[in-house]
Amino acid sequence: MNSIKANNSIIYFDNQGYISLNDYIKKGNFSKIFILVDENTHAHCLPSFLPNLLTNITVEIIEIEAGEIHKTIETCTGVWNSLSDLDADRKSLMINLGGGVVTDLGGFVACTFKRGIKYINIPTTLLSMVDASVGGKTGVDLGHLKNQIGVISSPDIIIIDTKYLDTLPQNQMRSGLAEMLKHGLISDKHYWDKFNNLSNLKLDDLDGLIYESVLIKKHVVDKDPFEQNLRKTLNYGHTIGHAIESYFLSNANKPDLLHGEAIAIGMIMASYISTQLVGFSENDTKHIKALFKSFYGHVNISKEEYAPIIDLLKYDKKNEHGNINFVLLEAIGKPIIDCLVPEDVIIDAFKFYDA
């Protein structure tokens, strides 16, 4: 597959990525290379990555704990201290090998260490391949509030190598697929229609679908890198989805809920709200609900939990001037940004999801 230029990054696929990476390192005159991993990618991805790294430059491995719960400033402080202890300087290179937590946090650490060092993202989960590693958003959570701290700054290179997907459990694959479904809903009915029978989707189909999904996100980000208008459409389902994800993260008695699983709920609810407020097809909303629930199942959210989840909406990054702004759909491929939604309609959307 051909490489994709996205703003200041070049996205390479499979073996071409490693050829380009080694050429980049040869030309870069780097003092040291630091590879950021979590315990999962350390065990399952690093052994297959290192033989592709052809250099005599000193390579150091920094490991963080896996999971969204560790996507914090405290973890950043640990990585910054490790970089200092290992004599990193402004000519050091950081390679982030992992899922969205590693690429988001590692990018933020690289952007802020000594006011910025070069970094590369090698996403190892489906979610990070089609979403987190592309577009230049870096950062961490503030307590249980998603992605409140960060900067927009792109890596020089992104390598998407689908062999890393062989290391993933099914729930992580489903989590990533939610973002691909979102790309279809907000931008391309033809792409959306390819997912209409998820039970027939095979791993062999993924390479082409991932490539299309990256192209969709690249098109949006190129036009609006700093999320002033069009890029907000990438948050379809995320206003409520992030609030649900944050609520589950902050409550020890709730089961683990991955990002894509929460966003799937958010997209069902956003589709219902779109039908109520902007004329989105009721049949399409019913189809989205049936499709998503057949793949993601049902998550129990009690009526008593509606209010605390709705309260978390005020922290959404799209909010302006005290308003909670939703992305809604007029039709598949026709999103509308900055929509205000009455609370009673949000409550009805919870009831629609639960029915």
C-alpha atoms as one frame of an Amber mdcrd trajectory, in Angstrom:
protein
   0.000   0.000   0.000   1.192   3.493  -0.802   2.312   5.762   2.022  -0.013
   8.580   3.084   1.148  12.121   3.829  -0.942  13.665   6.574   0.080  17.220
   7.491   3.551  16.855   9.036   3.497  13.049   9.250   4.084  10.297   6.721
   2.114   7.098   7.352   3.807   3.936   6.100   2.364   0.448   5.938   3.990
  -2.878   6.831   7.598  -3.508   5.701   7.971  -0.199   3.869   7.640   1.474
   7.252  10.771  -0.173   8.635  12.795   0.644   5.518  11.758   4.286   5.859
  12.360   4.253   9.628  15.953   3.054   9.261  16.612   5.617   6.527  15.152
   8.340   8.774  17.399   7.276  11.663  20.513   7.258   9.442  19.825  10.819
   8.337  18.721  12.095  11.742  22.030  12.135  13.643  20.211  11.006  16.803
  22.130  10.661  20.053  19.958   7.899  21.567  16.746   6.061  20.787  14.092
   5.490  23.464  11.311   2.983  22.872   8.219   3.497  25.016   6.151   0.361
  25.654   3.669  -0.919  28.194   4.003  -4.363  29.754   1.850  -5.905  27.023
   3.696  -4.485  24.035   7.011  -5.131  25.815   6.169  -8.829  25.904   4.253
  -9.277  22.657   5.368  -6.574  20.180   8.876  -5.438  21.061  10.513  -8.812
  20.220   9.189  -8.654  16.655   9.940  -4.923  16.289  13.581  -4.856  17.408
  14.967  -7.011  14.542  13.595  -4.392  12.140  15.574  -1.608  13.842  18.967
  -1.530  12.082  21.177   0.926  13.920  24.279   1.138  16.105  22.762   3.961
  18.158  22.142   3.097  21.809  18.556   1.921  22.337  16.832   2.181  25.735
  13.468   0.663  26.652  11.055   2.535  28.948   8.017   0.593  30.175   4.804
   1.991  31.609   1.811   0.173  33.077  -0.901  -0.764  30.596  -4.410   0.665
  30.581  -6.312   3.950  30.391  -6.111   4.279  34.176  -2.365   4.938  33.813
  -2.727   7.654  31.143  -1.846  10.352  33.661   0.574  13.156  34.419   2.062
  10.891  37.115   3.012   8.368  34.433   4.470  11.190  32.320   6.587  12.267
  35.283   7.961   8.739  35.541   8.862   8.722  31.840  10.405  12.214  32.000
  12.517  11.083  34.961  13.589   7.951  33.099  14.620  10.031  30.100  16.694
  12.301  32.342  18.258   9.383  34.206  19.183   7.740  30.894  20.838  10.946
  29.612  18.313  11.847  26.934  19.017  15.123  25.173  17.356  17.231  22.514
  18.793  15.006  19.771  17.152  11.899  21.218  14.412  10.033  19.354  11.361
   8.458  21.020   9.545   5.557  19.389   6.084   4.892  20.850   5.257   1.202
  20.374   1.768   0.488  21.656  -1.901   1.346  21.651  -3.556   4.716  22.119
  -2.372   5.177  25.699   1.258   4.710  24.653   1.045   6.866  21.505  -0.974
   9.654  23.189   1.154   9.758  26.333   4.458   9.132  24.537   3.770  11.889
  22.050   2.966  14.312  24.873   6.145  13.333  26.755   8.237  13.822  23.608
   6.636  17.200  22.826   7.381  18.522  26.300  10.734  16.947  27.221  13.418
  19.625  26.807  10.746  21.587  24.887  10.423  18.866  22.297  12.242  15.866
  20.869  11.454  13.933  17.695   9.114  10.986  17.990   7.582   8.189  15.913
   4.362   6.266  16.495   4.029   2.553  15.828   0.447   1.702  16.811  -0.152
  -1.901  17.815  -3.947  -1.939  18.322  -6.685  -1.483  15.754  -7.961   1.566
  17.653  -4.595   3.311  17.595  -3.980   2.410  13.933  -7.153   4.104  12.708
  -7.509   6.819  15.332  -5.137   7.587  18.194  -1.823   7.580  16.336  -3.064
   9.670  13.386  -3.862  13.361  13.604  -1.335  14.740  16.071  -3.419  14.694
  19.249  -1.225  13.905  22.235  -1.994  14.033  25.937  -3.294  12.431  29.078
  -6.404  12.239  31.232  -7.040  14.500  34.227  -8.224  12.091  36.883 -11.039
  10.184  35.192 -11.702  12.975  32.674 -10.586  11.960  29.195  -7.801  13.772
  27.335  -8.010  17.056  29.225  -4.258  17.787  29.048  -2.254  17.740  25.835
  -1.007  19.417  22.683  -1.460  18.880  18.958   1.872  17.862  17.457   2.482
  15.227  14.812   5.141  12.496  14.772   7.442  12.528  11.758   6.582   8.924
  10.903   3.704   6.548  11.684   4.121   2.855  10.863   0.997   0.727  10.575
   1.931  -2.949  10.587  -1.116  -5.182  10.907   0.897  -8.166  12.115   0.678
  -6.618  15.598  -3.077  -7.230  15.523  -2.356 -10.948  15.955  -1.461 -10.173
  19.585  -4.845  -8.610  20.429  -7.828 -10.135  22.247 -11.206  -9.863  20.538
 -12.504  -7.075  22.790  -9.602  -4.838  21.708 -10.344  -5.565  18.065 -13.999
  -4.652  18.605 -12.931  -1.437  20.340 -10.957  -0.330  17.303 -13.694  -1.291
  14.908 -16.021   1.252  16.569 -13.880   4.122  15.264 -13.937   2.647  11.757
 -17.726   2.427  11.921 -17.763   6.064  13.026 -15.657   7.053  10.001 -18.304
   5.506   7.764 -21.184   7.228   9.537 -19.677  10.709   9.369 -18.131  10.686
   5.935 -18.798   7.831   3.534 -21.968   5.767   3.102 -20.169   3.394   0.722
 -17.558   2.691   3.411 -20.269   2.345   6.078 -22.127  -0.203   3.949 -19.058
  -2.467   3.951 -19.681  -3.123   7.655 -23.336  -4.052   7.326 -22.638  -7.720
   7.963 -19.989  -7.712  10.667 -20.265 -11.471  11.215 -18.712 -12.017   7.764
 -15.808  -9.615   8.373 -12.455 -11.424   8.210  -8.968 -10.386   9.272  -7.943
 -10.513   5.614 -10.407  -7.679   4.925  -8.823  -5.421   7.507  -5.797  -4.120
   5.602  -7.935  -2.383   2.984 -10.490  -1.159   5.528  -7.755   0.251   7.786
  -6.222   2.043   4.797  -9.602   3.603   3.905 -10.201   4.605   7.516  -6.809
   6.304   7.742  -7.541   8.168   4.502 -10.878   9.395   5.910  -9.251  10.710
   9.086  -6.324  12.207   7.137  -8.751  14.087   4.867 -10.520  15.619   7.878
  -7.350  16.455   9.828  -5.611  18.007   6.809  -8.486  20.450   6.390  -8.783
  21.289  10.097  -5.689  20.269  12.101  -6.615  22.247  15.225 -10.301  21.208
  15.462 -11.914  24.546  14.717 -14.774  23.089  12.661 -14.623  19.999  10.387
 -12.415  17.948  12.713 -15.127  18.113  15.365 -17.051  15.599  13.242 -14.559
  12.937  14.340 -16.137  13.237  17.787 -19.427  11.714  16.654 -20.652   9.552
  19.539 -17.823  10.782  21.750 -19.675  13.455  23.740 -21.787  10.895  25.580
 -19.359   8.039  24.917 -16.471   9.759  26.712 -18.747  10.616  29.639 -19.807
   6.968  29.913 -16.193   5.825  29.636 -15.113   8.291  32.346 -17.972   7.235
  34.631 -17.053   3.566  34.315 -13.350   4.337  34.881 -14.122   6.234  38.071
 -16.410   3.591  39.603 -14.713   0.474  40.929 -18.007  -1.417  41.018 -18.503
  -1.010  37.249 -16.986  -3.478  34.755 -14.082  -2.492  32.528 -15.322  -0.630
  29.456 -12.954  -0.048  26.549 -12.974   3.201  24.578 -14.631   1.731  21.509
 -17.264  -0.038  23.595 -18.240   3.266  25.218 -18.203   5.099  21.876 -20.489
   2.440  20.382 -23.065   3.325  23.049 -22.475   7.009  22.343 -23.105   6.519
  18.622 -26.380   4.676  19.224 -27.518   7.524  21.463 -26.262  10.240  19.088
 -28.163   8.570  16.242 -31.368   8.657  18.298 -30.784  12.329  19.172 -30.121
  13.042  15.476 -33.495  11.524  14.597 -35.251  13.634  17.218 -33.574  16.955
  16.430 -32.204  17.093  12.867 -34.282  14.618  10.869 -31.912  11.657  10.675
 -33.690   8.562   9.363 -35.476   6.582  12.078 -34.812   3.385  10.118 -31.084
   4.162  10.008 -31.107   4.745  13.773 -32.807   1.395  14.366 -30.314  -0.301
  12.043 -27.331   1.303  13.825 -28.678   0.172  17.184 -29.282  -3.395  16.006
 -25.891  -3.643  14.277 -23.914  -2.261  17.195 -25.737  -4.311  19.817 -25.253
  -7.505  17.791 -21.507  -6.892  17.913 -20.945  -5.097  21.231 -23.773  -6.529
  23.307 -25.648  -4.524  25.918 -24.077  -2.554  28.779 -26.204  -1.997  31.853
 -26.655   1.678  32.734 -29.261   2.247  35.423 -31.617   5.233  35.495 -29.840
   6.428  38.657 -26.618   6.681  36.638 -28.013   8.971  33.933 -27.547  12.150
  36.006 -23.892  11.628  37.020 -23.007  10.686  33.438 -24.797  13.755  32.057
 -22.941  15.872  34.633 -19.652  14.730  33.062 -20.686  16.186  29.690 -19.613
  19.646  30.847 -15.978  18.543  30.589 -16.195  17.663  26.886 -13.460  19.396
  24.861 -15.887  20.600  22.170 -17.797  22.750  24.650 -17.690  26.504  24.153
 -19.094  29.417  26.162 -20.716  27.033  28.623 -22.601  25.128  25.921 -22.383
  21.337  25.526 -21.884  20.786  21.797 -22.892  17.541  20.096 -22.059  16.184
  16.664 -25.256  14.875  15.041 -26.128  13.281  11.694 -28.508  14.736   9.135
 -27.855  11.625   7.031 -25.092   9.031   6.804 -22.061  10.977   5.605 -23.620
  14.353   6.532 -22.653  15.363  10.083 -23.619  18.621  11.794 -21.373  20.145
  14.476 -22.064  22.356  17.493 -25.596  21.094  18.139 -27.239  21.915  21.464
 -29.278  19.057  22.946 -31.878  19.447  25.720 -31.304  17.229  28.755 -34.658
  15.508  28.392 -33.649  14.326  24.899 -30.380  12.933  26.304 -32.371  11.037
  28.934 -34.667   9.686  26.216 -31.540   8.578  24.296 -30.425   6.549  27.337
 -33.871   4.939  27.445 -33.677   4.194  23.699 -30.311   2.484  24.173 -31.644
   0.469  27.102 -34.808  -0.708  25.339
